[in-house]
Amino acid sequence: MEQGFMKGRELLYIQIVSFVLLFFLGNLEAVVKNIFLLIPFLAGGAIILYSIYTLGPKSFSPFPFPAENSELVKKGLYKYVRHPM
């Protein structure tokens, strides 16, 4: 496999482990109780879900490089922001 692909996979796995540790060891109760933390938390989650929906199954990839046979998405939030995904 390519060196970039392996590095991308390793970075993805580190990110997943970090999120799992943050979820279980972090203070999620403080986020839910504080409106100034809860609103950005929910807005970020909504943006993530909408972005995945906009990309669709053909272009979505969790790795930091485009999926094979993917196409450039120019709708939704990707109309305003160009991201290397």
N, C-alpha and C positions, 0 to 999 in steps of 0.2 A: 504493500500500500504506500501511497505517497506520504511524505513526511508531514505535509500540511494537513492531510486528513487525520493522521494520528494525533497531531497536536490539537486539532479541532475537537476530536473526540475526548481527549484528556481534559481540555478546558470545559467541555460540556459536563463531564462527570464531576469535576471539581465544583462547578456551579450547582449541580443537583444536590450533592452532599452538603454544600453550604446552606442551601435553602432548607433542606431537611433538618439540619442542626439548628438553624435559626428558628424554624417552626416549633421544634420540640424543646429547645433550651431557651429560646427568646421569651420575652414577656408579652405574649399575644394579648393577654387580658388588658394590659395598659393601652394597647392600640385600640381595642374595642371600646374602652371607657372614655378615651380622649377624642373628642370630635375633630381636633386639629390633626390627629394622626389617622383617624378612621376615614375621613373624606379622601385624602390622597391615596390611601391604601386601596379603597374601593375604586377610585378613578383609575388608578394604575392597572388593577385587575380587569376593569372593563376595557381599557385600551388594549391590553394584551389579547383578550378574547376576541375583540373586534378585528384586530390585526391578523390573527390566525384565521378568522372567518374570511377576511378579505383576500388573503393569500390563496386560500383554497388548498385542497389536498395535493395539487400538482406542483405548486411552488413552495409550500411550507417545508422547512427543514430545521431541526433544532441545532444543526451544526452551523458554524460561522462562515459558511460558503454556500452558494446556490445548489439546489438539488439538480440532478441530471434531468434534462428535458424540461426544465422550468422556463417560465417566460417572465419578462419584466411586467410587474403589476403597476398600473397607473391609475388606480381607482382607490376610493376610500382615503385613509390617512396617508397612503403611499403617493397620493396625488401631490401632497405638500412636502413630504419628507422622503428623502432617498436614503435607504439603509442597505448595507451590503448583503442582507439576507436574501 
